[in-house]
Amino acid sequence: MTEVLGLYNYWVFAVVLALGLYTAAAAPNLVKKLMGLSIFQSAVFLLYITMDKVEGGTAPILRAGVGEQIYSNPLPQVLILTAIVVGISTLALGLAIVVRIKEEYGTIEEENIRDMDQS
Amino acid sequence: MILTVLGFLLLTLLVIVTGAIVRTANLFAAVVLLSLFSLLMAANFFLLDAADVALTEAAVGAGISTVLMLAALALTAETEKTASRLKWVAAGTVTALTLVLLYATLSIPRMGDPSAPVHQHVAPWYLQNTPHLIDIPNVVSAILASFRGYDTLGEVFVVFTAGIGVLFMLGMRRFPAGKRRIPPPQTLGLKHHLVPRTVGTFILPFIILFGLYVQFHGEHGPGGGFQAGAIMAAAFILYALLEGERRALDIVPPRVLMLLLASGAFLYGAVGVMCMLLGGNFLDYNVLAADPVAGQHLGIMLVELGVGVSVTGVLLSIYHAFAKREPA
Protein backbone atom coordinates (compact mmCIF):
# COMPACT_ATOMS: atom_id res chain seq x y z
CA MET A 1 0.00 0.00 0.00
CA THR A 2 2.70 2.51 1.00
CA GLU A 3 4.63 1.31 -2.05
CA VAL A 4 1.75 2.34 -4.33
CA LEU A 5 1.08 5.65 -2.54
CA GLY A 6 4.78 6.52 -2.67
CA LEU A 7 4.85 6.16 -6.44
CA TYR A 8 1.34 7.33 -7.33
CA ASN A 9 2.43 10.98 -7.81
CA TYR A 10 5.05 9.87 -10.33
CA TRP A 11 2.53 7.74 -12.22
CA VAL A 12 0.12 10.67 -12.41
CA PHE A 13 3.04 12.77 -13.67
CA ALA A 14 3.76 10.25 -16.43
CA VAL A 15 0.12 9.99 -17.54
CA VAL A 16 -0.57 13.75 -17.47
CA LEU A 17 2.72 14.41 -19.30
CA ALA A 18 1.72 11.88 -21.99
CA LEU A 19 -1.76 13.37 -22.43
CA GLY A 20 -0.28 16.87 -22.73
CA LEU A 21 2.36 15.76 -25.22
CA TYR A 22 -0.21 13.89 -27.32
CA THR A 23 -2.48 16.96 -27.44
CA ALA A 24 0.41 19.22 -28.39
CA ALA A 25 1.42 16.84 -31.18
CA ALA A 26 -1.92 15.62 -32.52
CA ALA A 27 -4.58 18.29 -31.91
CA PRO A 28 -5.58 19.99 -35.17
CA ASN A 29 -6.45 23.28 -33.46
CA LEU A 30 -3.64 25.68 -32.52
CA VAL A 31 -5.24 26.85 -29.25
CA LYS A 32 -5.73 23.23 -28.25
CA LYS A 33 -2.07 22.56 -28.99
CA LEU A 34 -1.09 25.36 -26.61
CA MET A 35 -3.36 23.85 -23.95
CA GLY A 36 -1.51 20.56 -24.46
CA LEU A 37 1.83 22.32 -23.94
CA SER A 38 0.44 23.95 -20.82
CA ILE A 39 -0.63 20.55 -19.41
CA PHE A 40 2.76 19.05 -20.33
CA GLN A 41 4.45 21.87 -18.44
CA SER A 42 2.22 21.42 -15.37
CA ALA A 43 3.11 17.72 -15.28
CA VAL A 44 6.78 18.65 -15.00
CA PHE A 45 5.90 21.05 -12.16
CA LEU A 46 4.18 18.15 -10.37
CA LEU A 47 7.32 16.00 -10.75
CA TYR A 48 9.54 18.66 -9.17
CA ILE A 49 7.16 19.47 -6.33
CA THR A 50 6.69 15.75 -5.57
CA MET A 51 10.45 15.45 -5.15
CA ASP A 52 10.55 18.26 -2.58
CA LYS A 53 8.36 16.42 -0.05
CA VAL A 54 10.08 14.98 3.02
CA GLU A 55 8.14 12.54 5.19
CA GLY A 56 6.82 14.35 8.27
CA GLY A 57 8.08 17.68 6.96
CA THR A 58 6.37 21.02 6.64
CA ALA A 59 6.63 24.07 4.37
CA PRO A 60 10.16 25.55 4.52
CA ILE A 61 9.24 28.60 6.57
CA LEU A 62 11.47 28.51 9.62
CA ARG A 63 9.99 29.00 13.06
CA ALA A 64 12.09 29.78 16.10
CA GLY A 65 11.67 27.72 19.24
CA VAL A 66 10.02 24.70 17.63
CA GLY A 67 13.00 22.44 18.22
CA GLU A 68 13.73 19.67 15.75
CA GLN A 69 11.29 20.42 12.92
CA ILE A 70 11.74 18.71 9.55
CA TYR A 71 11.35 21.03 6.56
CA SER A 72 10.65 20.01 2.98
CA ASN A 73 13.20 20.86 0.32
CA PRO A 74 12.90 24.56 -0.68
CA LEU A 75 15.01 24.36 -3.85
CA PRO A 76 12.52 22.67 -6.26
CA GLN A 77 9.87 25.11 -5.00
CA VAL A 78 11.99 28.10 -6.04
CA LEU A 79 12.57 26.63 -9.50
CA ILE A 80 8.88 25.92 -10.10
CA LEU A 81 7.62 29.17 -8.56
CA THR A 82 9.46 31.20 -11.18
CA ALA A 83 8.73 28.64 -13.92
CA ILE A 84 4.96 29.09 -13.46
CA VAL A 85 5.15 32.84 -14.12
CA VAL A 86 7.51 32.32 -17.06
CA GLY A 87 5.06 29.66 -18.31
CA ILE A 88 2.10 32.06 -18.42
CA SER A 89 4.20 34.69 -20.21
CA THR A 90 5.29 32.28 -22.91
CA LEU A 91 1.74 30.91 -23.20
CA ALA A 92 0.54 34.48 -23.77
CA LEU A 93 3.18 34.91 -26.48
CA GLY A 94 1.94 31.71 -28.12
CA LEU A 95 -1.67 32.90 -27.96
CA ALA A 96 -0.65 36.23 -29.49
CA ILE A 97 0.93 34.37 -32.43
CA VAL A 98 -2.28 32.30 -32.83
CA VAL A 99 -4.40 35.48 -32.86
CA ARG A 100 -2.18 36.96 -35.58
CA ILE A 101 -2.43 33.70 -37.59
CA LYS A 102 -6.22 33.86 -37.31
CA GLU A 103 -6.17 37.44 -38.62
CA GLU A 104 -3.96 36.55 -41.59
CA TYR A 105 -5.36 33.13 -42.53
CA GLY A 106 -8.91 33.33 -41.15
CA THR A 107 -8.52 29.95 -39.45
CA ILE A 108 -6.57 28.32 -36.63
CA GLU A 109 -6.90 24.75 -37.89
CA GLU A 110 -3.52 23.30 -38.78
CA GLU A 111 -4.68 21.47 -41.93
CA ASN A 112 -6.47 24.49 -43.43
CA ILE A 113 -3.39 26.64 -42.83
CA ARG A 114 -1.20 24.04 -44.53
CA ASP A 115 -3.57 23.87 -47.54
CA MET A 116 -3.54 27.67 -47.87
CA ASP A 117 0.25 27.74 -47.72
CA GLN A 118 0.57 25.12 -50.46
CA SER A 119 -1.95 26.61 -52.86
CA MET B 1 -2.78 9.47 6.57
CA ILE B 2 -5.91 11.47 5.78
CA LEU B 3 -3.76 13.93 3.81
CA THR B 4 -2.24 11.08 1.80
CA VAL B 5 -5.70 9.81 0.87
CA LEU B 6 -6.80 13.35 -0.01
CA GLY B 7 -3.74 13.72 -2.23
CA PHE B 8 -4.55 10.40 -3.89
CA LEU B 9 -8.10 11.57 -4.65
CA LEU B 10 -6.97 14.98 -5.93
CA LEU B 11 -4.43 13.39 -8.26
CA THR B 12 -7.03 10.94 -9.59
CA LEU B 13 -9.35 13.89 -10.27
CA LEU B 14 -6.44 15.63 -12.01
CA VAL B 15 -6.02 12.71 -14.43
CA ILE B 16 -9.78 12.63 -15.14
CA VAL B 17 -9.87 16.38 -15.82
CA THR B 18 -6.82 16.10 -18.10
CA GLY B 19 -8.56 13.35 -20.05
CA ALA B 20 -11.64 15.53 -20.43
CA ILE B 21 -9.55 18.47 -21.70
CA VAL B 22 -7.88 16.28 -24.30
CA ARG B 23 -11.17 14.77 -25.51
CA THR B 24 -13.46 17.80 -25.74
CA ALA B 25 -13.78 19.65 -29.05
CA ASN B 26 -15.41 22.61 -27.33
CA LEU B 27 -12.52 24.97 -26.61
CA PHE B 28 -14.60 27.05 -24.21
CA ALA B 29 -15.22 23.95 -22.07
CA ALA B 30 -11.54 23.06 -22.33
CA VAL B 31 -10.54 26.49 -20.93
CA VAL B 32 -12.88 26.11 -17.96
CA LEU B 33 -11.55 22.59 -17.34
CA LEU B 34 -7.99 23.92 -17.59
CA SER B 35 -8.85 26.35 -14.80
CA LEU B 36 -10.08 23.42 -12.70
CA PHE B 37 -6.89 21.54 -13.59
CA SER B 38 -4.81 24.42 -12.22
CA LEU B 39 -6.86 24.60 -9.04
CA LEU B 40 -6.40 20.85 -8.43
CA MET B 41 -2.70 21.26 -9.16
CA ALA B 42 -2.48 24.11 -6.62
CA ALA B 43 -4.23 21.96 -3.99
CA ASN B 44 -1.72 19.17 -4.64
CA PHE B 45 1.20 21.58 -4.35
CA PHE B 46 -0.17 22.73 -1.01
CA LEU B 47 -0.40 19.13 0.25
CA LEU B 48 3.21 18.61 -0.86
CA ASP B 49 4.39 21.45 1.46
CA ALA B 50 4.91 23.93 -1.38
CA ALA B 51 2.82 26.84 -0.07
CA ASP B 52 4.53 29.48 -2.23
CA VAL B 53 4.08 27.43 -5.38
CA ALA B 54 0.43 26.69 -4.57
CA LEU B 55 -0.25 30.41 -4.17
CA THR B 56 1.39 31.16 -7.52
CA GLU B 57 -0.39 28.35 -9.36
CA ALA B 58 -3.78 29.39 -7.96
CA ALA B 59 -3.32 33.05 -8.94
CA VAL B 60 -1.65 32.46 -12.31
CA GLY B 61 -3.03 29.13 -13.53
CA ALA B 62 -6.60 29.25 -12.29
CA GLY B 63 -6.96 33.04 -12.57
CA ILE B 64 -4.97 34.93 -15.17
CA SER B 65 -4.32 32.06 -17.59
CA THR B 66 -8.07 31.39 -17.85
CA VAL B 67 -8.82 35.03 -18.64
CA LEU B 68 -6.07 35.17 -21.29
CA MET B 69 -7.30 31.95 -22.89
CA LEU B 70 -10.87 33.28 -23.01
CA ALA B 71 -9.65 36.57 -24.50
CA ALA B 72 -7.78 34.59 -27.17
CA LEU B 73 -10.87 32.45 -27.89
CA ALA B 74 -12.96 35.58 -28.34
CA LEU B 75 -10.51 36.60 -31.08
CA THR B 76 -10.27 33.19 -32.74
CA ALA B 77 -12.86 30.40 -32.51
CA GLU B 78 -14.76 28.61 -29.76
CA THR B 79 -14.82 25.11 -31.21
CA GLU B 80 -12.44 22.89 -33.11
CA LYS B 81 -13.51 22.80 -36.75
CA THR B 82 -11.83 19.62 -37.91
CA ALA B 83 -12.80 16.54 -35.94
CA SER B 84 -9.78 15.29 -34.05
CA ARG B 85 -9.03 11.76 -35.15
CA LEU B 86 -6.74 9.47 -33.24
CA LYS B 87 -3.28 9.95 -34.73
CA TRP B 88 -1.58 6.58 -34.53
CA VAL B 89 2.04 7.68 -34.87
CA ALA B 90 1.69 10.29 -32.14
CA ALA B 91 -0.34 7.97 -29.91
CA GLY B 92 2.17 5.15 -30.33
CA THR B 93 5.18 7.35 -29.57
CA VAL B 94 3.51 8.89 -26.54
CA THR B 95 2.43 5.47 -25.21
CA ALA B 96 5.98 4.16 -25.57
CA LEU B 97 7.32 7.21 -23.73
CA THR B 98 4.78 6.72 -20.93
CA LEU B 99 5.75 3.06 -20.51
CA VAL B 100 9.43 4.02 -20.29
CA LEU B 101 8.62 6.70 -17.69
CA LEU B 102 6.46 4.30 -15.65
CA TYR B 103 9.24 1.69 -15.75
CA ALA B 104 11.73 4.34 -14.61
CA THR B 105 9.57 5.30 -11.60
CA LEU B 106 10.02 1.79 -10.16
CA SER B 107 13.67 2.47 -9.35
CA ILE B 108 13.43 6.04 -8.00
CA PRO B 109 13.16 6.87 -4.27
CA ARG B 110 9.61 6.79 -2.86
CA MET B 111 7.91 10.13 -2.26
CA GLY B 112 8.94 11.63 1.09
CA ASP B 113 12.06 9.47 1.46
CA PRO B 114 14.47 11.69 3.48
CA SER B 115 17.51 9.84 2.09
CA ALA B 116 16.66 10.65 -1.56
CA PRO B 117 19.60 12.25 -3.42
CA VAL B 118 17.65 15.49 -3.95
CA HIS B 119 17.65 16.12 -0.18
CA GLN B 120 21.39 15.44 0.24
CA HIS B 121 22.89 18.13 -2.00
CA VAL B 122 22.65 21.89 -1.33
CA ALA B 123 19.16 22.00 0.24
CA PRO B 124 20.30 21.20 3.83
CA TRP B 125 22.92 23.94 3.51
CA TYR B 126 20.24 26.49 2.59
CA LEU B 127 18.02 25.41 5.49
CA GLN B 128 20.92 25.58 7.99
CA ASN B 129 22.50 28.82 6.85
CA THR B 130 19.48 30.98 6.04
CA PRO B 131 18.89 31.94 9.73
CA HIS B 132 22.35 33.44 10.33
CA LEU B 133 23.26 34.62 6.81
CA ILE B 134 19.94 36.20 5.82
CA ASP B 135 17.71 35.91 8.88
CA ILE B 136 14.31 35.68 7.21
CA PRO B 137 11.95 32.80 8.02
CA ASN B 138 10.85 31.94 4.47
CA VAL B 139 13.73 29.93 2.99
CA VAL B 140 12.01 29.91 -0.43
CA SER B 141 12.18 33.72 -0.57
CA ALA B 142 15.76 33.67 0.69
CA ILE B 143 16.89 31.32 -2.09
CA LEU B 144 14.78 33.06 -4.73
CA ALA B 145 15.95 36.60 -4.05
CA SER B 146 19.39 36.16 -2.54
CA PHE B 147 21.18 32.80 -2.86
CA ARG B 148 20.00 32.28 -6.43
CA GLY B 149 19.30 35.91 -7.31
CA TYR B 150 20.98 35.51 -10.72
CA ASP B 151 18.46 32.87 -11.80
CA THR B 152 15.54 35.03 -10.70
CA LEU B 153 16.96 38.03 -12.55
CA GLY B 154 17.09 35.84 -15.65
CA GLU B 155 13.48 34.74 -15.14
CA VAL B 156 12.30 38.33 -14.70
CA PHE B 157 13.96 39.24 -17.99
CA VAL B 158 12.31 36.26 -19.72
CA VAL B 159 8.90 37.45 -18.44
CA PHE B 160 9.75 41.00 -19.52
CA THR B 161 10.82 39.81 -22.99
CA ALA B 162 7.66 37.73 -23.42
CA GLY B 163 5.59 40.79 -22.47
CA ILE B 164 7.39 42.91 -25.06
CA GLY B 165 6.87 40.12 -27.60
CA VAL B 166 3.10 40.11 -27.06
CA LEU B 167 2.99 43.91 -27.35
CA PHE B 168 4.95 43.77 -30.63
CA MET B 169 2.61 41.09 -31.92
CA LEU B 170 -0.73 42.61 -30.91
CA GLY B 171 0.14 46.24 -30.26
CA MET B 172 -1.26 48.60 -27.69
CA ARG B 173 -3.09 51.12 -29.85
CA ARG B 174 -5.31 53.83 -28.47
CA PHE B 175 -9.04 53.65 -28.92
CA PRO B 176 -10.01 55.47 -32.12
CA ALA B 177 -11.32 58.75 -30.69
CA GLY B 178 -14.93 59.50 -31.62
CA LYS B 179 -14.82 57.17 -34.63
CA ARG B 180 -17.27 54.69 -33.23
CA ARG B 181 -20.65 55.67 -31.78
CA ILE B 182 -21.61 52.30 -30.36
CA PRO B 183 -18.72 50.83 -28.39
CA PRO B 184 -17.89 47.19 -29.23
CA PRO B 185 -19.15 44.72 -26.60
CA GLN B 186 -15.76 44.01 -25.11
CA THR B 187 -15.36 47.67 -24.09
CA LEU B 188 -18.61 47.62 -22.15
CA GLY B 189 -17.63 45.15 -19.44
CA LEU B 190 -20.18 43.62 -17.13
CA LYS B 191 -22.00 46.87 -16.31
CA HIS B 192 -25.37 45.34 -17.11
CA HIS B 193 -24.85 42.31 -14.83
CA LEU B 194 -25.76 43.41 -11.33
CA VAL B 195 -24.49 40.48 -9.24
CA PRO B 196 -20.94 40.11 -10.65
CA ARG B 197 -20.57 43.87 -10.57
CA THR B 198 -21.67 44.29 -6.94
CA VAL B 199 -19.66 41.32 -5.67
CA GLY B 200 -16.65 42.29 -7.79
CA THR B 201 -16.64 45.89 -6.59
CA PHE B 202 -16.93 44.66 -3.02
CA ILE B 203 -13.99 42.21 -3.10
CA LEU B 204 -11.69 44.31 -5.31
CA PRO B 205 -10.09 46.36 -2.47
CA PHE B 206 -9.51 43.17 -0.49
CA ILE B 207 -7.72 41.52 -3.40
CA ILE B 208 -5.43 44.55 -3.72
CA LEU B 209 -4.82 44.58 0.03
CA PHE B 210 -4.00 40.86 -0.05
CA GLY B 211 -1.64 41.45 -2.98
CA LEU B 212 0.24 44.11 -1.00
CA TYR B 213 0.35 41.80 2.04
CA VAL B 214 1.77 38.96 -0.05
CA GLN B 215 4.33 41.37 -1.51
CA PHE B 216 5.63 42.83 1.73
CA HIS B 217 5.13 39.83 4.02
CA GLY B 218 6.79 37.44 1.57
CA GLU B 219 9.93 37.15 3.69
CA HIS B 220 7.98 35.94 6.73
CA GLY B 221 5.21 33.82 5.24
CA PRO B 222 4.38 32.33 1.87
CA GLY B 223 4.57 35.03 -0.75
CA GLY B 224 6.87 37.31 -2.67
CA GLY B 225 7.05 39.34 -5.83
CA PHE B 226 5.85 36.71 -8.31
CA GLN B 227 2.72 35.85 -6.33
CA ALA B 228 1.95 39.47 -5.46
CA GLY B 229 2.42 40.55 -9.08
CA ALA B 230 -0.04 37.90 -10.27
CA ILE B 231 -2.60 38.84 -7.60
CA MET B 232 -2.34 42.58 -8.32
CA ALA B 233 -2.67 41.96 -12.05
CA ALA B 234 -5.71 39.76 -11.36
CA ALA B 235 -7.30 42.59 -9.35
CA PHE B 236 -6.87 45.11 -12.17
CA ILE B 237 -8.05 42.56 -14.75
CA LEU B 238 -11.18 42.02 -12.64
CA TYR B 239 -11.74 45.77 -12.66
CA ALA B 240 -11.35 45.84 -16.44
CA LEU B 241 -13.85 42.98 -16.78
CA LEU B 242 -16.35 44.76 -14.55
CA GLU B 243 -16.08 48.31 -15.81
CA GLY B 244 -14.92 47.81 -19.38
CA GLU B 245 -11.61 48.41 -21.14
CA ARG B 246 -11.98 52.14 -21.48
CA ARG B 247 -12.46 52.85 -17.77
CA ALA B 248 -9.66 50.43 -16.87
CA LEU B 249 -7.25 52.12 -19.29
CA ASP B 250 -8.23 55.52 -17.91
CA ILE B 251 -7.11 54.38 -14.47
CA VAL B 252 -3.92 52.60 -15.57
CA PRO B 253 -3.10 54.09 -18.99
CA PRO B 254 -0.76 52.22 -21.42
CA ARG B 255 1.99 54.73 -20.61
CA VAL B 256 1.94 53.67 -16.94
CA LEU B 257 1.85 49.99 -17.94
CA MET B 258 4.99 50.41 -20.05
CA LEU B 259 6.64 52.19 -17.14
CA LEU B 260 5.74 49.37 -14.69
CA LEU B 261 6.88 46.72 -17.17
CA ALA B 262 10.31 48.24 -17.56
CA SER B 263 10.93 49.78 -14.14
CA GLY B 264 10.52 46.51 -12.22
CA ALA B 265 13.18 44.71 -14.23
CA PHE B 266 15.31 47.87 -14.11
CA LEU B 267 15.03 48.07 -10.30
CA TYR B 268 16.22 44.46 -9.98
CA GLY B 269 19.22 45.06 -12.24
CA ALA B 270 19.95 48.40 -10.56
CA VAL B 271 20.17 46.76 -7.12
CA GLY B 272 22.76 44.38 -8.59
CA VAL B 273 24.82 47.25 -10.06
CA MET B 274 24.49 49.20 -6.81
CA CYS B 275 26.10 46.27 -4.96
CA MET B 276 29.00 46.42 -7.43
CA LEU B 277 29.41 50.17 -6.96
CA LEU B 278 29.57 49.64 -3.19
CA GLY B 279 32.42 47.19 -3.65
CA GLY B 280 30.63 43.83 -3.57
CA ASN B 281 29.78 41.34 -6.28
CA PHE B 282 26.73 41.66 -8.54
CA LEU B 283 23.59 41.05 -6.41
CA ASP B 284 25.69 40.58 -3.25
CA TYR B 285 23.40 42.46 -0.85
CA ASN B 286 25.78 42.28 2.13
CA VAL B 287 27.36 45.60 1.17
CA LEU B 288 24.07 47.53 0.95
CA ALA B 289 24.07 48.35 4.68
CA ALA B 290 26.65 48.54 7.46
CA ASP B 291 25.43 45.18 8.81
CA PRO B 292 25.49 42.32 6.23
CA VAL B 293 22.17 40.86 7.47
CA ALA B 294 20.45 44.27 7.29
CA GLY B 295 21.91 44.61 3.77
CA GLN B 296 20.36 41.27 2.84
CA HIS B 297 16.97 42.42 4.18
CA LEU B 298 17.12 45.65 2.18
CA GLY B 299 18.32 43.90 -0.99
CA ILE B 300 15.64 41.19 -0.84
CA MET B 301 12.91 43.77 -0.21
CA LEU B 302 13.97 45.88 -3.23
CA VAL B 303 14.45 42.90 -5.51
CA GLU B 304 11.05 41.40 -4.60
CA LEU B 305 9.48 44.81 -5.22
CA GLY B 306 11.11 44.88 -8.65
CA VAL B 307 9.77 41.40 -9.42
CA GLY B 308 6.27 42.35 -8.23
CA VAL B 309 6.12 45.56 -10.26
CA SER B 310 7.44 43.88 -13.38
CA VAL B 311 5.09 40.88 -13.18
CA THR B 312 2.08 43.15 -12.59
CA GLY B 313 3.08 45.30 -15.55
CA VAL B 314 3.69 42.38 -17.91
CA LEU B 315 0.52 40.43 -17.08
CA LEU B 316 -1.68 43.52 -17.20
CA SER B 317 -0.18 44.72 -20.51
CA ILE B 318 -0.66 41.25 -22.00
CA TYR B 319 -4.31 41.21 -20.90
CA HIS B 320 -4.99 44.66 -22.37
CA ALA B 321 -3.22 43.77 -25.60
CA PHE B 322 -5.67 40.86 -26.05
CA ALA B 323 -8.77 42.62 -24.73
CA LYS B 324 -8.39 45.76 -26.84
CA ARG B 325 -8.03 43.95 -30.12
CA GLU B 326 -11.21 43.68 -32.16
CA PRO B 327 -12.19 40.26 -33.56
CA ALA B 328 -11.15 39.84 -37.18
Interface residues (C-beta under 8 A of the other chain):
Chain A: T2 E3 L5 G6 L7 Y8 N9 Y10 W11 V12 F13 A14 V15 V16 L17 A18 L19 G20 L21 Y22 T23 A25 A26 A27 P28 N29 V31 K32 M35 G36 S38 I39 S42 F45 L46 I49 T50 M51 D52 K53 V54 E55 G56 G57 T58 A59 P60 I61 L62 R63 I70 Y71 S72 N73 P74 L75 P76 Q77 V78 I80 L81 T82 A83 I84 V85 V86 G87 I88 S89 T90 L91 A92 L93 L95 A96 I97 V98 V99 R100 K102 E103 G106 T107 I108 E109 E111 N112
Chain B: T4 G7 F8 L11 T12 L14 V15 T18 G19 I21 V22 L27 A30 V31 L34 F37 S38 M41 N44 F45 L48 D49 A50 A51 D52 V53 T56 E57 V60 G61 I64 S65 L68 M69 A72 L73 L75 T76 A77 E80 K81 T82 S84 L86 K87 A90 A91 T93 V94 T95 L97 T98 L101 L102 T105 L106 I108 R110 M111 G112 D113 P114 A116 V118 H119 V122 A123 Y126 L127 T130 P131 P137 N138 V139 V140 I143 L144 R148 D151 T152 E155 V158 V159 A162 G163 G165 V166 M169 L170 H220 G221 P222 G224 F226 Q227 G229 A230 V311 V314 L315 I318 A321 F322 R325 A328
